[in-house]
Amino acid sequence: MDEITLRKEVQDWVEMVGTADLLVGIPSFNNAGTIGHVVRAVQAGLAKYFPDCKAVLVNSDGGSSDGTRDVVESAVIDDFQQILISQRVPSFFKTATLYSGIPGKGSAFRTIFEIADALKVKACAVVDSDLRSITPEWIELLLKPVYDGGFDYVAPLYQRHKFDGTITNSIIYPLTRALYGRSVRQPIGGDFGFSGRLASHYLSQDVWASDVARFGIDIWMTTTALAGDFRVCQSFLGAKIHDAKDPGADLSAMLYQVVSATFDMMETYFEYWSKIDGATKVPTFGFEYAVGLEPVSVNLERMMERFSLGVQELVDIWKIFLPQGTIGFLCEASQQKGEEFRFPDDVWVTIIYHFALAQHNRLLAKEHLLKSLTPLYIGKVASFVMEMRDSSSQEVEERLASLCREFEKQKPLLLEKWV
């Protein structure tokens, strides 16, 4: 490692452990209420599915003040017979450490990558610290394709409500699929498996002082694996239930973070994605089953108001880079009421690609540009909700596949203008 950022006590711990077969990392910040369950699920999964492996668990913490690291240290499975394991307990080590660098999930991951590299592990996984639905089987599904199957990257595949994950569904999934030619359904899921080889590759990238270290790590990991021609698959994990996010949080900030990181990757990997035509499926592991999901409430009236107001306030900004026909559609659509409102896929894809081009050509300050996308995104989601209100999950997936094909269809126009 060129720039080891590990604390002295962690370096000593790494020296004591020596080498390991498997590593599971848990980034955290004030997750004392949930992280104990996650640690026990990880320990059970390692003992049950990898009984002959030497495994380590690393909690990379952002300076929690609620005793998160203490919970990690004290969380253990006392009776392995409860989880139907009677054979000897394998070699298992764990540590909880503060990470160094810019505050953010990416910096937490960097510490995990460094420990994986130092221990020369074969297979790694990272899981969120606020997971309530994690089971020992998640550990098998995230690690086994790497450890036994020769894959380098395992993306998560969750069962989600049809109106949940709308940033992924309307932008990140179809855009990533069109650009990089692989159908990774949830490229920003938060729980991943990866090889030791890929962890070393991540470490070697010069991104740890950038926005990736703050908030872009998930899409960066997926994109880097795809564009680096690493072997990619996905595993079905069931439902993802975790601590509720603050409903008062600024949606435009979240949208800005994810879209900004995705567009930044377009700059980095242009030579790769410019040569990709079409998309192929990635192998999927795990037994897919239906999951009872919490309903997602949607206030359509408020969404339509935000869309209409956004068009009034921001249309002069959009005129700088959006085609005239698109501006005309937006002005007309902002006057529509209720169920008659529709936001066609071809218009939406044109908008996303022109926002990407505007960032590429630096026509406006990045944050100013991308936060102006928020009302358009809200309008697209409102249209989708109205259109798919009575549809099944399968019908929703077919509808999203159609959106993906539109992204692929318009990609040559994006390439034409990318100079």
Secondary structure, DSSP 8 states (H G I E B T S, - for coil): --S----HHHHHHHHHH---SEEEEEEESS-TTTHHHHHHHHHHHHHHH-TTS-EEEEEEES--SSSHHHHHHH---S-GGGGT--S----EEEEEEE--SSSSHHHHHHHHHHHHHHHT-SEEEE--TTBSS--HHHHHHHHHHHHTT--SEEEEEEE--TTS-HHIIIIIHHHHHHHHSEE-S-TT-S-EEEEHHHHHHHHHSS-TTSGGGTTTHHHHHHHHHHHTT--EEEEEEEE--B----TTS-HHHHHHHHHHHHHHHHHHTHHHHTT--S-EE--EES-------------HHHHHHHHHHHHHHHHHHHTTTS-HHHHHHHHHHTT--GGG----HHHHHHHHHHHHHHHHTT-S-HHHHHHTTHHHHHHHHHHHHHHHTT--HHHHHHHHHHHHHHHHHHHHHHHHH--
